Each structure stands twice: as structure tokens, then as C-alpha cells.
């Protein structure tokens, strides 16, 4: 239901804006370095990891210098880490101590709706600076231990919504009068604790996603 509402809002704004000659539609690809902030248990078991997100976006120009951008993205977040675990080879405390390398990977799959208000400078080559907020709807969660699914942490252990601040810096390069490409940096800083269970030290889990954004856009009119 929440996914349908997010899609409806984006499509409604896009539809209304289509009557304006200042609307641009974009395809977006954004490889990101994602991380989880929280208590010591979270930070010791998961380092930042590269994930991939992408989707569609629209930019409405209020003037030659001011714009409002929206996007609907499939957004992967999480972390991963290899740990060396030491344990006794048998219940006997005097038994040989052995080690094992364990690789943990935490994978959150979200549908993300960032909304940014921004300014544009430049003439032919333009620089865009945007700031706003984002909301993410949790689609699925998976914990992998040595590449195998682990069922002791599931989607039900996390809240359905994540939200935070969204900022971007882009370079916009015109190819033709109506077609352009963009290259830039984007950061989504999570403000919400997405964990629905009690963590040690009440640390919670908050996301951060810093990515390189590549997009191709088309001016509709």
C-alpha cells in the first residue's frame, strides 16, 4: 500500500507538470557506498559496502535557476564484512583453538523517493546544487552468512519506512537542445532508526548512502 502511494504521488506530480515546457525526465544509475550507523555490535560486524540503485526522475524548472526534482529509485543499502572467529575445537576448554573466516552481508532493498529543491548556475555547461529529503519503503531484507541466507534476522525485525536528508551536486552537459547527461554526487543521510527490535546500548540502525549519480535526461517540450 505504501509503495502504491509513493508511486501515485510521483506519477501525479509528473502528470501535472507535463503541461509545463519546463519539465525534464531522466533515467538514473547510482552506484553507492552504503553504511549503517548504530551501536558497537552493528559497526563491528558491518563495514560500508558498494550497492547499486537506479530508477526514473523528473525535474521541474520554476525559472532558469530554480528547480524541484523528484525520483523513484530501487535502492539497495546495507554493509558487509569478513570476520575471523576463534573457538575451541571441542567442549574441552583445553582443546585446540581453531579459527574460521565468516563473511556477513546485510542487504536492505528499498523503494526510495527523494525530493530536492535546488539552484542551477552556468550557461551551456551547468552546475546543479540540490537539498531536500527522502523517504524509503522497505521491500525486502536479507542477511547472508558465507553467502548463505540466515533466518535469525528477517524483514520483520525492521521498520517499513526510512527517511532522512538528501543532497546532490551535479554537472549537466547538453548533448542536443532537448537531450542532456548529468554526472554528480548524491548523499542520503538517514535520520530514522530502522530497527524495530531493541539493540544493545539502544544504538539502533541508521543508513547512509553516498553515490556517484549518472543520468540521461530529456526535455519534454
PyMOL commands that set and color helices and strands:
alter all, ss='L'
color gray80, all
select helices_A, chain A and resi 2-17+40-45+155-157+200-202
alter helices_A, ss='H'
color red, helices_A
select strands_A, chain A and resi 23-38+47-61+66-88+97-122+126-145+148-150+161-174+179-190+205-219
alter strands_A, ss='S'
color yellow, strands_A
deselect
rebuild
show_as cartoon
